[in-house]
Amino acid sequence: MTPSLNPTPVDSSLANRYGRQKRVLTRRTKLIMIVAGVLVACGLAAVLTVNVASVNSVDFKTVGFVANDPSYAVVDFQVSKDRTEDAICAVKALDGQFAVVGWKYVEIPPNSADAGAESGRTTQQRITLRTESLAVSGLVDSCWPKS
């Protein structure tokens, strides 16, 4: 057997043996992939934020306050939540120096369907707090769903 006059180049014999070289991504393709990834991540973050914020949210609004005696204060407030869920609210009374003189955790039971606006989502609450001294302000500190 005589050797061939035109031997196959090394590159083509390697390509035949192992396959072609992989194409390198162009700068434009890389940029498009990065932009698409960022857009998908932003969209996912927005969807998760909206879903988490709307699930189990409890909103509250202090409506009124009365304190005619140094031993108690009355706080009126509204709670908006899923009408089938329980919630807990922290209500406090403050003195003239903004020191807490009364504090109470209040459990808000599930609402009845005819309990108020928004198809029974919002209820009116009136809470009496025992205080250490005369309160000049009363308010709801926070509310959250009961676990």
N, C-alpha and C positions, 0 to 999 in steps of 0.2 A: 504494500500500500504506500502510495506516494503522498507526501504532504501536499496540501492544497496551496495554490499560489496566492490566493487571497484569504488569509485567515480571518475569522470573524473577530471583530473588535471585542475587547474585554467587556466594554459597557453593554453591548447587545447580548453577549453570552450571559452576563449576570442578570440582565433584564429577562431573558428567557428562562433562566433558572429560578429567580426569586420574584419575578413580577416587576412591573414598572415602578419607577420612583413616585412617591406620593407628591401630588401637586401642593405647592405652598399657597396658603390663603393670601389673597391680595389684601392690601391695606384697606381698601374700600369694603371688602367682605367682612373683615374684622370689625370695622367701625359699625357696619350695619348690624352685626351680631351683638355688639356691645349695647347699641342704642335699643335694640329690640329687647334685650335682657333687662335693661333699666326700666323700660316701659312696662314690661310684664311685672317686675317687682313692685313698681309704684302702684299699678292697678291692684295687685294682690293686697298690698298694704292698705289701700283705700277700702277695699271690700271688707277686710278683716276689722278695720277700725269702725266702720259703720255697723257691722254685725255685732261686735262686742259692745258698742255704745248703746245699741237699741235693746239688747237682751238684758233683762233684769235691771232696768234703770228705775230708780226711785227719785222723783223730784219733789221738792217741798218749798213752801212759801210761808213765812211768818205773816199773819194777818193782823194780830192785835196782842196787847199786853195790858194787864191790870195788876197793880200792887198797892193796896191800901193798908196793908198790915206788914210788920217786919217778919212775921212768921210764915207767910205764904205769898205766892204770886200765881197768876193765871195767864197762860199763854194760849192764844188761838192760832192755829196754823192749818194749812191744806197740804195733803199728801197725794201725789199722783203716781200711780203704779199699776202694774197688771192687776186687774180686779180679783184674780183667783189666787194671788200670792200674799204672803205675810211680809211685813216690813218692820224694821226697828228704827226708831228715831231717838237721837240724843237731844234733849231740850235743856236749856240752861237759863238761869237768871243772873244778871250782873248788877253790881252796885255802881256808885258814881265814879269809882276809880277803875272800872272794868274788871274787877275781881269777881270770880264766880262765887255766888252766895247760895245757889241752888242748882241741882243737876238731877236729871232723871232720864232713864231709858224707858221708852214707851213702845209697846208692841202694837202695831197696826194690823188688825185682822183682815182677812179677805173682804172685799166690798160686795154688797149686793148689787144686782144689775141696775137698780133704780136709785143708786146712792148719789148721783150727781151728774156733773158734766162729763163729756167724753165717754159715754157709754159705761158709766160706773167706774171710771179710772180715778177720779178725784174725789176725796172725802175731806170733810171739815173735822178738825179735832180740837178739843178744849182740854187742857191739862193743868192741874193744880200742882205746883211745886212747893215743897217745904223749903224755907230759906233761913239763913243764919242771921240776916239783917235785912233792912228795907232794900228791895231791889228797885232799880230805876229803868231796867231794860230786861226783856225776856225774848228769847229767840230759839229757833231750831238750829243746832250746831251741824248736824248731818243726819242722813237717813240712808239705809242700805237694805237690800233684800235679806230676809231671814233664811239662813241655810238649812 
